[in-house]
Amino acid sequence: GVAASLGLRLRYDQAGLPFGIQGKAGQIDNNWLAIWGEFGTLGLLAWIFMLAVLAKTSYTLWKTSPDPLNRGLGLGFLGALLGASLIAFLGPYFEVRQLSMYLWLFGGVIVSLRNTNLAKYE
């Protein structure tokens, strides 16, 4: 949808990827290929790096926090992030409003809890 409205077919054509539905409009049913097609290789690598930092932050909170609630939230977000990353191969789930808002909001909470945890126990 966004790529069609902005006319961003160039990356799709360069990568030899189909653009939308029958080459006219819509979306690719694979979020990873859509990100690669719209933002290029550097954009995809930046996206993967961001997800890796969130996963590491969540893992660190799970392993280091003495609070069982924080540990559970860290492990829960790690599972949610892994699940969202895997299901993104089947559709545009990083862009779905019902999922993405909660995923990124939860990610911000995890980063905040980890930072608070580090400041409190170091």
N, C-alpha and C positions, 0 to 999 in steps of 0.2 A: 503494500500500500504506500508506504513512505517513499520507497525507491521509485515507484511508478509516478507518484505525484510530483516528485522533484526531477524526474527524467534521468535517473542515475543508472542507465542501462550500460554505460561504458565498461564498468568493472565486470559485469556479468558477461558481456561480449568478449572481453579480453581473456577471461577465465574459461570461456566456452561453456558457461552455465546457462541453463534455460531461465528466461526471465518471466516470472509470474505464471499465469495460467495461459497456455497456448501462446507464449511469447508476447502477450499484450499487457496484462495488468495482474495484480495480485501478489503472491508471495511464494517463495520456495518453502516447501514443507520440511526444512532442515535449518534450524537457527544458526548452526555453525557455518554452513555454506552461505547463508544470507549475510551474516556478519562479515565473512571473508569477501563476498562479492561487493558489499556496500562500503566497507572501510579498508579493504586491501589487506595485505599480509601483515603490515605493521599494526593495523587496527585489531586484527585477530589476535596477534601476539600480545598486544596490550590488554585485550579482554581476558585472555587466558591467564596473564600475569595477575590481573585484578582478582580473578576467581581463586588463583593459587594463594594469594595473600590472605584473602578471606578464609580459605580453608585452613591455612597455617594458623591464623589468629584463633579460629574456632578450636582447632586441635590443642593449641597452647592453653586456652581457657579450660578446656576439658581436662587436660593433664595436670595443670598447676593450681587450679583454684581449690581452696579448702572448703568452700561452700558447695554443698551438694546441688543446690538449685542452679548455680552458675555452671557447674560441671554438666548437669543435664541439659541446660540451654546450649552449651558449647557442642555437646555431642549431637543434640537435636538439629542444630543449624548445619553441622557438618553433614549429617544425613540428608537434610533438605537440599543443601547445595549440590551434593553428589547426585541426588535424584533429579533435580532440575537440569543439571548438566547432561545427564544421560537422556532425559526425555526431550531435550532440545534437539536431538538427532531426528525426532519424529514430527516436529512442528515448531512454530514460532513462540515457544513458551516463555522465553526471556522477555517477550514483548506483551504477553497477555496481562491485562491490567489486574485481573483477579489474583494472579500469582505473583507478578513482579513487584507490586507495591509491598506486599508482605515479605517477600524474600529480601528486598533491599532494606526495608525498615528493620527487619530482624538482623540483617548483617550489620547495620549501624549500631544496634543494641549490643551485639556481640563484641564489636570493636570497643565500644564504650566500657562494657563490663571488663574486658581484658585489660584496658588501660587503667581502670580503677583498681583492679586486682593487682596489677604490677605496682602501682603507686602505694597501695596499702601494705603489701607484704615484702617490699624490697627495703 
